[in-house]
Amino acid sequence: MRRASVRSRSTAAAVVVVAIAMALGAAVLLVLLQRALIATVSDAADGRAADVANQVSTQGVNELGLAKTTRTSQIVQVLDRSGYVVAASSARADSRALTGLRPLPGAVNRAEVGEMPLFDDDHDYLIVARGVAYGGQDYVVVVASSVGTQRSTVSTVTQYLTLGFPVLLLIVGVASWLLAGQALRPVERIRQRVQGIESSDLTERVPVPRTDDEIARLATTMNEMLDRLQTGQANQRRFVADASHELRSPLATVAAGLDVIQPAAQGQSWQDLHQLMTGEAERMRRLVENLLLLAKADDAALPMQRAEVDLDDLVDTEVLRLRERNHSAIAVLTDVHPVRVLGDPLRLSQVIRNLTENAVLAAHSTVRLSTARQDGTAVLLVEDDGDGIPEGEQQRVFERFVRLDASRARSSGGSGLGLSIVQEIIKAHHGTVTLSAPDGGAGTLATVTLPLR
């Protein structure tokens, strides 16, 4: 059954469940039917015994006329206390008592017997014996009622049920097969559509049934998955195109330098070319490292060390580095408070460096860095007084290779990966990073929150 189709398993399950339910229902029906029929026979025997006993108690045993008033399915005897048959409804029953029951006057006893060879048949009988008195003499009225007809009725019903079971199960199986096929038809259409979707074209979508059921939700989920795949494919293509663009410029510079340089070139031109190619090689190295870091983040395997890190010390180190690079036109201000977090010191240093370098490039005169402890988290703020980022672009700049300058000039050495790397590192530390406009001023405020533990 594990290799069978869903349609086959559903049909088989429906047939098995119906068969079990029908078997239990038929068993209960036959038991109740048999009990009801036997109860009817018993009531009839009680009534007949009461009638005969009433006649005996009022008229005696001489003028009973049992043969004329007794049903063919019943045998009636009137016995004296010794068990002698004083009256009977049939000549075959006037020689020997049908039962050994001898109830006292007013009492009733019952018994069930199997075959009664006395009457040359194989029917089972229900015996009712009622005691009665007349003229100072005790008698026993015996009524033997055949239950053969009732049991034959039960047997006939059983045969009809036995014959009807296969037909009904066949109907259930065919109906289940057709209904399961109709219910699974949208799934087959979805499968065929998905099978026909090529990786080169993810614009097609699976049909969504109009019914609000599990299959419709499955189709909706499939379309949402295709949307994500299409978005991922577009991002991948854009990533490859942007990466090619980023690598093409330094490679072209190095190639041009190698073309113009002479094997024996010396002097100032050689020094200038050497310095230029060294810078471009460093730029390519950093770009490749950033691409590798983002690739690891995409694979959910960004390597992270866990150690106690003084965030304020990392900020002080970065500020010292900036001042040593002699950014004389930009004033770097700090408002640092001791804050210790659990994280990777090298990655967190990279976060601070990327945010600070972006702030220095965008600032007109001032960059401010601050750390604080707030609501059980560590907060790092990097603020500049530049032109700011439009509100609609504040989230987009975290995408890879996104730069707000349309010319995509590379005089600053940037590649548009800095904020993407910041976001991935902070995400790996279970923190958040956002960009916003400072309160009451122009520029950009980068806010990083990290858990303390």
Salt bridges, closest charged atoms under 4 A:
ASP46 OD2 - ARG110 NH2 2.29
ASP124 OD2 - ARG151 NH1 2.13
ASP138 OD2 - ARG81 NH2 3.72
GLU188 OE2 - ARG191 NH2 2.57
GLU214 OE2 - ARG217 NH2 3.81
ASP227 OD1 - ARG205 NH2 2.62
GLU246 OE2 - ARG408 NH2 3.02
GLU246 OE2 - ARG410 NH2 2.28
GLU280 OE1 - ARG283 NH1 3.52
GLU282 OE2 - ARG285 NH2 2.31
GLU289 OE2 - ARG285 NH1 2.47
ASP298 OD1 - ARG400 NH2 2.56
GLU308 OE1 - ARG340 NH1 3.34
GLU308 OE2 - ARG453 NH2 3.47
ASP310 OD1 - ARG340 NE 2.81
GLU318 OE2 - ARG321 NH2 2.51
GLU318 OE1 - ARG353 NE 3.37
ASP335 OD1 - HIS337 NE2 3.28
GLU357 OE2 - ARG321 NH2 3.40
GLU357 OE2 - ARG325 NH1 3.65
ASP387 OD1 - HIS364 NE2 2.78
GLU393 OE1 - ARG396 NE 2.54
ASP405 OD2 - ARG403 NH2 2.98
GLU424 OE2 - ARG400 NH2 3.92
